[in-house]
Structures are given as structure tokens and as C-alpha cells.
Amino acid sequence: MNATGFEPAPDQDPDTASAPGRIVLLTTSHRVAPGLLSWPAWQALRNADRVLCADGAHPQLPYLREAGTAVDETSPTAEELVGACAGGHTVVVVATGEGEPVLTDGLARLAGSGRIQMPELELLPASYDLPGARLLDLVQVMDRIRAECPWSSQQTHEGLAKYGIEEAYELVEAIEEGDRDELREELGDVLLQVVFHSRIAEEDPDAPFSVDDVAGGIVAKLIHRHPHVFGDETAGTPEEVKAHWLRTKAIEKQRSSVTEGIPLGQPGLALAAKLASRVRTAGLEVPLPRGEGIGYELLALAARAEAEGVDPETALRAAARAYRDAIREVEAPHPPDNVKE
């Protein structure tokens, strides 16, 4: 036993002592439940002459031992590991979360030196992240921030409401600008709002819910409103899909008015268009109210745009951006020293 706690392999048979052997670096994902390893990983573990792990608290160790795999809790140097493979032995190293950079760097230096015959080196992923696995990281990070950050620990749904609005507008702007990097970042900011509110909701004394409840609710809703995907219904066009959606939504909500569920706090053009859309979809004959002033004229324009399949809010924003560009062109030769509202 040396200073590292690693016991070298016993003397080898002269006939096999020159065989370099094999090193398998076994990596696992902390986002996958311990013990759920791939079949090649289990084969490598069961066929190995030795299995090593530097972390005695590694989450995989209890499951490996329960399966009958002996694991030595030790951290050999690169030279010691190569020596343990001498004679054709296979040594599996269960990597820690950092991926064993010191060990792999040492092996790379040995291989580059040309001084010794290196064993066969194999990187074997034993478990893989599924799509959406990083969402688990976000939930864990948010949980720690909520517990330890002086600002985040004091936030409420009401206090965060304004940030939800801001992030939604910044997402829309990123979409309109066509900036892919900005789009990815703003989607993350919107996702943070969902996870943050869900974490706060866990602490409600009367009606707590978690991010899993939020996700479960939207999953159930999506499945129920897509019978053409998850059920026996058929839909070959976007119009038929929308009809399915509206029909199932009407059954779910059991509303007494088509105006229910329309947020009055949204921008005026979007609000007017949404009201007009509900009226048109329901087949109602509701004349636009008549009145004096630009508001009624805008209402009529919004209703007309919706009927023609145009989102008036998006159209006005596009026109406003063109107006902004025109302003910049005019002021480019003589930028203003100061701008006051």
C-alpha cells in the first residue's frame, strides 16, 4: 500500500506481464437516478479485474456494491493506474463529478512521453442526460438561491410580477430582432420566472404547489387538447387543430362569457384584437361600439386587422421600429446633445 492508499497489482505471470491491459473511465450523469446504468457499463464493471473510485460518497457506489461489484475507494496516480493494468488487466475508474481531470491529464502526459507502453484507454458514458435534464439543475439552483440569497428569499409573487412582464417584452423584442443568442438568453429569463414563482408557491401555507405540479398541469392540458396526437381524433390542417383546441378548451372552462379569461392588463391593441377574435370564433354578431375619439378608431382598426389575420400589436411594433430607424437616419448627421421627454 503506498501513500495514495492504492495497492498495486500482484506480480504477473511472465507470459502475460508485457500485456498493457485496459483502463475504462466510467462517467455518469447526476441527473439520472443512481444505478440506472447502460448495459455496456454493467458489462464493463462485471468483467473488470478492479473497480476504483476516488469519492467514497459517490452516489453510484451503494448500487454497484448491491449488484455484487467490489469497489476500491482510492485515488491512484496515472503511473499507478498503468501499473495496475499490467499483465492484461482491466481497471474501471468510476469518475467523480469533475471527470478526473488530474488523472486524465497524467495519463495524457505518460502517453505523450513515449517511455512506456500504455494500456488501451476507453471513455464509457454509463448514463446519459435525457432531453430537458438541465431543467433539474435549474430547479436545484433556484432552491438554493431561495434558501440562501438575501434578496431572493424575500421575494413574493406580487413583487416579481413586473419582472414577468419585462421579460416577456424582452423575449418579443429578441424574436423581432432575429438575434438567436439574445433569443436563447431571453427564453432562459422567462423560464426563470416560472421556476422562481413555482419555488415561492411551495411555501404557501394554504395552497402550496411545486414546479412539478406546474409541469404536470400543462402536460395534462396539452394531452387533453391534442386528441389528434394522443387520442383517436384526426386533424390534417392547422384550422382543424385550432377547432379541436377551442372545443376542448370550452368544455374545460365552462365559461359564461367569451370574454372570460382575457387579461385586461395587456396592451390595448392586443386586447381589442383578442376580444374581436373571441366574438368571431363564437359566431356572435356584436357591432363595434360607436363613439368619438381615436380610441374607437383604433378599436375598429384592431378588429379589422384581426379579421384579416393580422396581429395589430405586431404590425404596429413593426411600423414603430421602421419609424425609429427613420428617426436615427435623420439625426445621424447631427446627433442631439440631450434628449428630454
N, C-alpha and C positions, 0 to 999 in steps of 0.2 A: 504494500500500500504506500503510495507516495503522498506528497504534500497536498495534492488536489483531492485526495480521497479516492483516486482511481486505481483499481488493481489491474495491472497489465495481464494480458493473456498468458497462459502457461506455455512452457516450451513446446514447440511444434514438432511434428514428425518431420524428419529430414526430407522426405519425399514431397511434402506439401509446404514446407517453410517458405519457399520462394513465391508462393501464390499471393498476390496483393490483396485479395478479398474485396469487400464491398461496403460502402458507407451509404446508408439511406437516411436522408434528413426528412423527417415526417412533420409536415405542417398541418395545423388545424385552425379552424375559424372559431373565435369565441362567440360568434353569432349563431352557431349551430350547437344544439344540445350535446354535451359531452357523451361519448360512447357511440354517437351516430357517425361511424367512420365508413369509408368506402371499402368494398371487398378487397381491392388490391392492397389497401393499407392493412387490413386484418391479416391477409396472407403474408405480407412482409413481416409483421410483428410475430406471427406464429412460426415463421421459418428462420427468424433471426437467431444467431448464436448469443447475442446480447442486445438488450434494450436499455438505453440510457436516457436520463432526463435530469437536467440541472436544477429544475424547480420542483422541490418536494411538494409544493402546494398546487401543482399543475392540475386543472380540473379533469383531465383525462385519466390520471393515474388510478383512481379508485375503480374505474370501469375496466381499465386494462387488467388490473390485478384480479378483479372479479371474473374476468374471462380466462384467467389462468396464465396471464403473461407476467413474468417476473421483470420488474423494472428496477435498475440500479440508479439511485439518486446521487449522481456525480457529475462533475463538470471537467472532463479531460481536456488537455491541450490538444492542438492539432497533431503534434508528434505522437502523443499517447494514443490518440484515436487511430492513427495509421498503424501504429504498432499492434493495437488490439485486433486489427483486421488481418494481420499476417497469418499465413497458413490457409488462406481462402475463407476466412470467417466473414460473416455478415454482421455488421453492427448497425442497429437502428437508433437514431437520435431523435427523441420526441422534442421538437423545437419549442422553445418558450415563445411568449407573445412577441418578443423583439426579433425573433427569427435567427438567433445565434450568430450575430454579426462577427463577434470575436473569433469564434470557431471557424466560420466560413472564410474569413479573411486569412486566418492562419493556414488553412488548407490551400487557399489560392497561392500563398507565398511558397509553401512547400512544393506545390505543383510547378510553379514558375522557376524554382531553383534548379530543377533537373537532377538533384542529388539522390533522390530516392524514387523507387517505383511506387506510384500512387495507386491506391485502391480505386475501384470503379465508384464514381460519385453519382448519386441519384437524388433528385428533389421530388418527393412524393406528396402531393396535396392529399390529405386524408379526409378533409371535408371542405365543401365549397360554400361560399355565400350564395344564397338564393336572391333573385331579384327583390329589391326592397329591404335587404338585410341591413343596410346602413341606417334605415329608419330606427332600428333598435338602438343604434349608437346615439341618435338624436334624442330619443326618449331618455336614455341614461344620462346624457349630458344635461338635459333640461331638469331632470330630477335633482342632480347635484347642484345646479345653479339655483334652483328654487330653495334648496336647503341651506346653501352657504353664501349666496350673494346678498349683501345688504339691500340692494335696490330691488332685485328680482323677487326676493322673499316677501316684499311688502306690496307687490302689485295685485290689482283686482281686475275683474272683467271690465268694470266701468273705466278704470284708469287706462287700460290698454286699448279701449275701443278706438280711439283716434289713430293709433298706430295701424290698426287693421285697415282703416280707410286709406291712410297714406300709402301703405304697402301695396294695396290693390291698385291705386292710381299709378304707382311707380312700375308695377308689372305691366299695366296697359301701355305706359309710355315705352317700356322696353320692347313690347310687341310691335308698336307702331314704328319705332326707330329701326327695327330689324337687327338689333345688336344681340348676337347669340350669347356672348359672355354675360352681358347685362341681364338677358332673359333668364339664364340659369341662376344668377345670383338673386334676382327678384323673386323667382319661384321659391327659392330657399327661404327668403324673408317671409313670404306668405305662409309657407309651411310652418315656420317657426311660430307664427301667430296661432295656428291650430294647435300645435303641441303645447304652447305656453298656456293657452286658455284651458286645455284639457287637464294640464297638471294642476292649475288653480282649482278646477272643478272637483278634483279628488278630495279637497279639503272641506268641501261644503258639508256642514253637519246634518242637513236635512235631505238633500238630494244629490249625493256625490256621484260622479261618473268619471271614467278614465278615458285615455286616448283609445284603448281597446274598445270601449263602448261606442266611441265616436266612429271608429273604423268599422265596427260590426254593424252599426246602424246604416252607414252609407253602402256597405256591401249588400245588406238585405234589400235596401231600396233599389239599388242598381239591378239586382237579380229580378226583383218583382216587376220593375219597369222595362225589362228587356225579355219579355216572354218569347220573342223571336230568336233569342240567343240561348236562353236557359230553359225554355219550355217548348210547347207544341205549336205556338203561333208562327206565322210566316210574315216576312216583310222584305220586299225586294227593292224598295225605294226609300229615300230619306223621308218622304211625305208619309209613307206607311209607318215608319219608325216613330215619327212625331205623333201620329194618331194613336199608336199603342201607348206612348208615354203619357199623352194627355188623358186617355181613357183610364189608365191605371191610377194616375195621379188624382183624377176626380173621385175615383172610388175610395182612395186612401184618405183624402182630405175631407170629403163630405161637406164642402163649403156652401154657405147660404148665399154667397155673392161671388161673382167672378173677380171682384176687387180684393177679396181676402188674400193675404199673403204678399201683396205688392208693397214693398217698403217705400213709404212716402218721403224718406230722407234722401233718396237717390237724386241725382241731377234732374232738373226739370224736363229736359227733352227726353231723357230715358224714361222718366216717369210717364210722360204723356204717351210715348210710343208703347209702353207696356200696357197701359190702360186700353189703348186702341187695339192692341194685339189680343187682349182678353175678350174684348167686345166682338172682334171679327171672328175669333176662333169659336166663341159660343153661339155665333149666328144671331146675335142681337141687333136690333135696329135702334141705335141710340144716336140721335142727332147731336152734333157738337154744340155746346152752349155758345150763344151769341153775346158779345159784349164789346165794349170799346177798349182799345189799347193793344200794345204789342204782344201782351201775354196771350190773348185769344188768337192773334195771328200766328204766333209760334205754335200754339196748340194745334191749329189747323195744318200747319206745315209738318209737324211731327206725325200727325195722324196720316197725312198723305204719304209721307216717306215710308211709314210702316206698311201701309197698303201696297206700296210699290217694292217692298222687300229691302228697303234701305234703313240702316240704323241711323237715325238722325244725330245721335250723340257722336258716333264715329265720324259721320260726314262733317259735322261742324268742327270737330277736332282737327280733321284733315285740312279743312279750309283755314282754320286758325293757324296751323303750322305753316301753311303757304303764306299767310299774312305776316307771320313772324319773320319768315325768310325775306319777304319783300321789304320789311322794315329794316332788317340788317343790311340789305343791299343799299338802301338809301342812305343810311347813316354810316356806312363803311368809310367813305372819304373823310367824313367829319364826325368821329365818334363823340358822343356827348360827354362833357366833363362830369356831369352829375345828373342823375335821374331821380325825380321826385314824383310820387303819386299825388 
